[in-house]
């Protein structure tokens, strides 16, 4: 009997264990299901966040490209305004000259008329009837004819001068109209630029909020660098030139300013090294080519903004990023000291400056070794 009770008891324990195992298994399945759901939610959130980042960067690209075009247009308008103002001033000077000339001609004409009037008091017939020396009579008639010719010539000159003044005045009015149109165009573009700048600043703020975590910032930096490396590797290096290699330490700097981040320094909130230098400079300052070459890229690139890359041959390239506007396009040949762009804060930068890099077959080189020692200093 005891044996039977023991067996029954053992069976009961076994069944209890089986039931407990079944319940545990069911619990584990539930937990696993919850974990899978959480993983799926995280993946969806990551995808959604990445989608937001892509959308923000796309909007930033459009805004900064448009801003670059507007800024370039404004510079062109300012040059036209300066040119037309100088032309207008020249027209004013021309009109003043003609008016002075007209005043002198009026004075001479009045004198000629007065002289003619004095002579006319003694008519030609009276002179002929006078018993005077024939030579004197001939002289008087000749002088009278001379006065008449002088009068006629002065009148013609006066008429021509009045015509010149009228034409100059019309040209002045036309220039004034053209200037007014340019000023209106300038005001409109400045208003557009101001509105876009506000929109751009909001986009940058939103972008920073979306990558504010250290991990998010790191991922964004890695993604941006990967895009740049992929772009650089896509260029064919078949352009032979020894100029760059023979100019080490002698090349000009692309712009004036101070180096706020040196080559190979660590980028904030990451372990990533900077493959160039960042030159702090005022917005709108000119950026120049440091050596002769050919533009192989002139467009917006994520993280680098409006970027321009020049191929100098023999595998050497220079990179100019964060620009406000680009003044060259892909395929353009450039010389050392030629205007390429203007300093900006594109690519979502908080301050204006220039990202400047030097590469040889894709490998980053220190710009401070290649450019003149008299250039920008480390701030």
C-alpha positions as CSV (number, residue, x, y, z in Angstrom):
1,X,0.0,0.0,0.0
2,X,2.8,2.3,1.0
3,X,4.4,1.5,-2.3
4,X,1.2,2.4,-4.2
5,X,0.9,5.7,-2.3
6,X,4.5,6.5,-3.1
7,X,3.9,5.8,-6.8
8,X,0.8,7.9,-6.8
9,X,2.6,10.7,-5.0
10,X,5.5,10.5,-7.4
11,X,3.1,10.6,-10.3
12,X,1.4,13.6,-8.8
13,X,4.7,15.4,-8.4
14,X,5.6,14.5,-12.0
15,X,2.3,15.8,-13.3
16,X,2.8,19.0,-11.3
17,X,6.2,19.4,-12.7
18,X,4.9,18.8,-16.2
19,X,2.2,21.4,-15.7
20,X,4.7,23.8,-14.2
21,X,7.0,23.2,-17.2
22,X,4.1,23.8,-19.5
23,X,3.2,27.0,-17.8
24,X,6.8,28.1,-17.8
25,X,7.1,27.3,-21.5
26,X,4.0,29.3,-22.1
27,X,5.3,32.2,-20.1
28,X,8.6,32.1,-21.9
29,X,6.8,32.1,-25.2
30,X,4.8,35.2,-24.1
31,X,8.0,36.9,-23.0
32,X,9.7,36.0,-26.3
33,X,6.7,37.4,-28.1
34,X,6.9,40.6,-26.1
35,X,10.7,40.9,-26.8
36,X,10.1,40.3,-30.5
37,X,7.5,43.0,-30.5
38,X,9.8,45.4,-28.7
39,X,12.6,44.6,-31.2
40,X,10.2,45.2,-34.0
41,X,9.1,48.5,-32.5
42,X,12.7,49.6,-32.0
43,X,13.5,48.7,-35.6
44,X,10.4,50.6,-36.8
45,X,11.5,53.6,-34.6
46,X,15.0,53.4,-36.1
47,X,13.6,53.3,-39.6
48,X,11.2,56.1,-38.9
49,X,14.0,58.2,-37.3
50,X,16.3,57.5,-40.3
51,X,13.4,58.4,-42.6
52,X,13.0,61.7,-40.7
53,X,16.7,62.4,-40.9
54,X,16.7,61.7,-44.6
55,X,13.7,64.0,-45.1
56,X,15.3,66.8,-43.0
57,X,18.6,66.5,-44.9
58,X,16.8,66.5,-48.2
59,X,14.9,69.7,-47.2
60,X,18.2,71.2,-45.9
61,X,19.9,70.4,-49.2
62,X,17.1,72.1,-51.2
63,X,17.1,75.1,-48.8
64,X,20.9,75.6,-48.9
65,X,21.2,75.1,-52.6
66,X,18.5,77.7,-53.2
67,X,20.2,80.0,-50.7
68,X,23.5,79.6,-52.5
69,X,21.8,80.5,-55.8
70,X,20.1,83.5,-54.3
71,X,23.3,84.7,-52.7
72,X,25.2,84.3,-56.0
73,X,22.4,86.2,-57.8
74,X,22.5,89.0,-55.2
75,X,26.3,89.3,-55.7
76,X,25.7,89.6,-59.5
77,X,22.9,92.2,-59.0
78,X,25.3,94.2,-56.7
79,X,27.9,94.2,-59.4
80,X,25.4,95.3,-62.0
81,X,24.1,98.0,-59.7
82,X,27.7,99.2,-59.2
83,X,28.3,99.2,-62.9
84,X,25.1,101.0,-63.8
85,X,25.7,103.6,-61.0
86,X,29.1,104.3,-62.5
87,X,27.6,104.6,-66.0
88,X,24.9,106.9,-64.6
89,X,27.5,109.1,-63.0
90,X,29.4,109.3,-66.3
91,X,26.2,110.3,-68.0
92,X,25.6,113.1,-65.4
93,X,29.2,114.3,-66.1
94,X,28.6,114.2,-69.8
95,X,25.4,116.2,-69.4
96,X,27.1,118.8,-67.2
97,X,29.8,119.1,-69.9
98,X,27.3,119.7,-72.6
99,X,25.4,122.2,-70.4
100,X,28.6,124.2,-69.8
101,X,29.3,124.0,-73.5
102,X,25.7,125.3,-74.2
103,X,26.2,128.2,-71.8
104,X,29.4,129.3,-73.7
105,X,27.7,128.9,-77.0
106,X,24.8,131.1,-75.8
107,X,27.3,133.7,-74.7
108,X,29.2,133.6,-78.0
109,X,25.9,133.7,-79.9
110,X,24.7,136.7,-78.0
111,X,28.0,138.5,-78.7
112,X,27.7,137.6,-82.4
113,X,24.1,138.9,-82.5
114,X,25.2,142.1,-80.7
115,X,28.1,142.7,-83.2
116,X,25.7,142.0,-86.1
117,X,23.3,144.5,-84.8
118,X,26.0,147.2,-84.5
119,X,27.1,146.6,-88.0
120,X,23.6,146.5,-89.3
121,X,23.1,150.1,-88.1
122,X,25.1,151.0,-91.2
123,X,23.4,149.2,-94.0
124,X,25.3,147.8,-97.0
125,X,23.7,150.4,-99.4
126,X,24.8,153.2,-97.0
127,X,28.3,151.9,-97.0
128,X,28.3,151.7,-100.8
129,X,27.1,155.3,-101.1
130,X,29.6,156.6,-98.7
131,X,32.6,158.2,-100.4
132,X,35.1,156.1,-98.5
133,X,38.1,154.0,-99.4
134,X,36.9,151.0,-101.4
135,X,39.3,148.8,-99.4
136,X,37.5,149.8,-96.2
137,X,34.2,149.1,-97.8
138,X,35.4,145.6,-98.9
139,X,36.8,145.0,-95.4
140,X,33.5,145.9,-93.8
141,X,31.4,143.7,-96.1
142,X,33.8,140.8,-95.5
143,X,33.5,141.3,-91.7
144,X,29.7,141.4,-91.9
145,X,29.7,138.1,-93.9
146,X,32.0,136.6,-91.3
147,X,29.7,137.7,-88.5
148,X,26.8,136.0,-90.3
149,X,28.7,132.8,-90.8
150,X,29.8,132.8,-87.2
151,X,26.2,133.3,-86.1
152,X,25.0,130.4,-88.3
153,X,27.8,128.1,-87.1
154,X,27.1,128.9,-83.4
155,X,23.4,128.2,-84.0
156,X,24.2,124.9,-85.5
157,X,26.5,124.0,-82.7
158,X,23.9,125.1,-80.1
159,X,21.3,122.9,-81.8
160,X,23.7,119.9,-81.8
161,X,24.6,120.5,-78.1
162,X,20.9,120.6,-77.2
163,X,20.4,117.3,-79.1
164,X,23.3,115.7,-77.2
165,X,21.8,117.0,-73.9
166,X,18.4,115.6,-74.8
167,X,19.9,112.2,-75.7
168,X,22.0,112.1,-72.6
169,X,18.9,113.0,-70.4
170,X,17.0,110.2,-72.1
171,X,19.9,107.8,-71.4
172,X,19.9,108.9,-67.7
173,X,16.2,108.3,-67.4
174,X,16.6,104.8,-68.9
175,X,19.5,104.0,-66.5
176,X,17.3,105.2,-63.6
177,X,14.5,102.8,-64.6
178,X,17.0,99.9,-65.0
179,X,18.5,100.7,-61.6
180,X,15.1,100.8,-60.0
181,X,14.2,97.4,-61.5
182,X,17.5,95.9,-60.2
183,X,16.9,97.4,-56.8
184,X,13.4,95.9,-56.7
185,X,14.9,92.5,-57.8
186,X,17.5,92.8,-55.2
187,X,15.0,93.5,-52.5
188,X,12.8,90.6,-53.5
189,X,15.8,88.2,-53.5
190,X,17.0,89.4,-50.1
191,X,13.5,88.9,-48.8
192,X,13.5,85.3,-50.2
193,X,16.9,84.7,-48.7
194,X,15.9,86.0,-45.3
195,X,12.9,83.7,-45.3
196,X,14.9,80.7,-46.4
197,X,17.5,81.4,-43.7
198,X,14.8,81.1,-41.0
199,X,13.6,77.9,-42.6
200,X,17.1,76.5,-42.8
201,X,17.8,77.3,-39.2
202,X,14.7,75.4,-38.1
203,X,15.8,72.5,-40.2
204,X,19.3,72.5,-38.6
205,X,17.7,72.6,-35.1
206,X,15.4,69.7,-36.0
207,X,18.3,67.8,-37.4
208,X,20.4,68.3,-34.3
209,X,17.5,67.2,-32.1
210,X,17.1,64.0,-34.1
211,X,20.8,63.1,-33.7
212,X,21.4,64.6,-30.2
213,X,22.5,61.3,-28.7
214,X,26.1,60.3,-28.9
215,X,25.3,57.2,-30.8
216,X,23.1,59.0,-33.2
217,X,25.8,61.7,-33.8
218,X,28.4,59.0,-34.4
219,X,26.2,57.2,-36.9
220,X,25.5,60.4,-38.8
221,X,29.2,61.2,-38.9
222,X,30.1,57.7,-40.1
223,X,27.3,57.8,-42.7
224,X,28.5,61.3,-44.0
225,X,32.2,60.1,-44.2
226,X,31.2,56.9,-46.0
227,X,29.3,59.0,-48.6
228,X,32.4,61.2,-49.1
229,X,34.8,58.3,-49.5
230,X,32.5,56.6,-52.0
231,X,32.3,59.8,-54.0
232,X,36.1,60.3,-54.0
233,X,36.7,56.7,-55.0
234,X,34.4,57.2,-58.0
235,X,36.7,59.7,-59.7
236,X,39.1,58.4,-62.3
237,X,42.7,59.6,-61.6
238,X,44.2,59.8,-65.1
239,X,45.1,63.4,-65.1
240,X,48.9,63.7,-65.1
241,X,50.5,66.8,-63.5
242,X,53.6,67.3,-61.3
243,X,52.7,70.9,-60.2
244,X,51.0,69.9,-56.9
245,X,53.7,67.5,-55.8
246,X,56.5,70.0,-56.5
247,X,54.6,72.8,-54.6
248,X,54.6,71.2,-51.1
249,X,54.7,73.9,-48.5
250,X,54.3,76.7,-51.1
251,X,50.6,76.5,-52.0
252,X,48.3,79.4,-51.1
253,X,45.5,79.0,-48.5
254,X,41.9,79.0,-49.9
255,X,40.7,81.7,-47.5
256,X,41.8,83.9,-44.6
257,X,40.8,83.0,-41.0
258,X,41.8,80.9,-38.1
259,X,42.0,77.1,-37.9
260,X,39.5,76.0,-35.2
261,X,39.9,72.2,-35.9
262,X,43.2,70.9,-37.0
263,X,44.0,67.8,-39.2
264,X,43.6,64.5,-37.5
265,X,41.9,66.0,-34.4
266,X,39.0,64.1,-32.9
267,X,35.5,65.2,-33.8
268,X,33.4,66.1,-30.8
269,X,31.2,63.3,-29.3
270,X,33.0,60.6,-31.4
271,X,36.3,58.8,-32.0
272,X,36.4,59.9,-35.6
273,X,39.4,61.9,-36.8
274,X,39.0,65.0,-39.0
275,X,40.4,64.4,-42.5
276,X,41.0,68.1,-43.1
277,X,41.0,71.4,-41.3
278,X,38.1,73.8,-40.5
279,X,39.0,77.5,-41.1
280,X,36.7,79.8,-39.2
281,X,35.9,82.8,-41.5
282,X,33.0,85.3,-42.0
283,X,30.1,84.3,-44.2
284,X,30.4,85.4,-47.7
285,X,34.2,85.6,-47.7
286,X,35.9,84.4,-51.0
287,X,37.3,80.9,-51.3
288,X,40.0,80.4,-53.9
289,X,41.6,77.4,-55.7
290,X,45.0,76.7,-54.2
291,X,46.4,75.2,-57.4
292,X,45.5,74.7,-61.1
293,X,43.1,71.9,-61.8
294,X,39.7,70.7,-62.9
295,X,36.5,70.8,-60.9
296,X,35.2,67.2,-60.5
297,X,32.4,67.9,-58.1
298,X,30.3,71.0,-57.3
299,X,27.1,70.1,-55.4
300,X,25.6,69.6,-52.0
301,X,26.7,66.6,-50.0
302,X,25.3,65.5,-46.7
303,X,27.4,66.7,-43.8
304,X,29.6,68.9,-46.0
305,X,27.0,71.2,-47.5
306,X,27.8,72.9,-50.7
307,X,31.0,71.1,-51.6
308,X,33.5,71.7,-54.4
309,X,36.3,69.2,-55.2
310,X,39.2,70.1,-57.5
311,X,41.4,67.4,-59.2
312,X,45.0,68.7,-59.5
313,X,46.3,65.7,-61.3
314,X,48.6,62.8,-60.3
315,X,46.0,61.7,-57.7
316,X,45.9,65.0,-55.8
317,X,42.6,66.6,-54.9
318,X,41.4,69.5,-52.7
319,X,38.1,69.7,-51.0
320,X,36.2,72.9,-50.1
321,X,33.0,72.4,-48.0
322,X,30.4,74.2,-45.9
323,X,30.2,76.9,-48.7
324,X,27.5,79.5,-49.0
325,X,27.6,79.6,-52.8
326,X,29.5,77.8,-55.5
327,X,30.9,79.8,-58.5
328,X,32.2,76.9,-60.5
329,X,30.6,73.8,-62.0
330,X,31.8,70.3,-62.7
331,X,34.2,70.2,-65.6
332,X,35.5,73.8,-65.2
333,X,39.2,74.4,-65.4
334,X,40.6,76.6,-62.7
335,X,43.8,78.4,-61.9
336,X,45.5,79.1,-58.6
337,X,43.9,82.0,-56.9
338,X,40.7,81.8,-59.0
339,X,37.4,82.3,-57.1
340,X,35.6,79.0,-56.4
341,X,33.0,79.7,-53.7
342,X,32.2,81.8,-50.7
343,X,32.4,80.8,-47.0
344,X,29.2,79.6,-45.4
345,X,27.6,77.3,-42.9
346,X,25.9,74.8,-45.2
347,X,25.5,71.2,-44.3
348,X,23.9,72.1,-41.0
349,X,26.9,73.9,-39.5
350,X,26.3,76.1,-36.5
351,X,29.0,78.7,-37.5
352,X,30.3,79.9,-40.8
353,X,33.7,78.5,-41.9
354,X,35.4,76.4,-44.5
355,X,36.1,72.7,-44.5
356,X,39.3,72.3,-46.4
357,X,40.9,68.9,-47.2
358,X,43.8,67.6,-49.3
359,X,43.9,64.0,-50.7
360,X,46.3,61.9,-52.6
361,X,44.7,58.8,-54.2
362,X,42.0,59.2,-51.6
363,X,44.4,59.3,-48.6
364,X,43.9,62.4,-46.4
365,X,47.0,64.7,-46.2
366,X,47.6,67.5,-43.7
367,X,46.8,70.8,-45.5
368,X,49.1,72.7,-43.1
369,X,52.0,70.7,-44.6
370,X,51.1,71.6,-48.1
371,X,50.1,75.3,-47.8
372,X,52.3,78.2,-46.8
373,X,53.3,78.5,-43.2
374,X,52.1,82.2,-43.2
375,X,48.5,81.1,-43.6
376,X,45.7,80.6,-41.0
377,X,46.9,79.7,-37.5
378,X,45.4,77.3,-35.0
379,X,43.0,79.3,-32.8
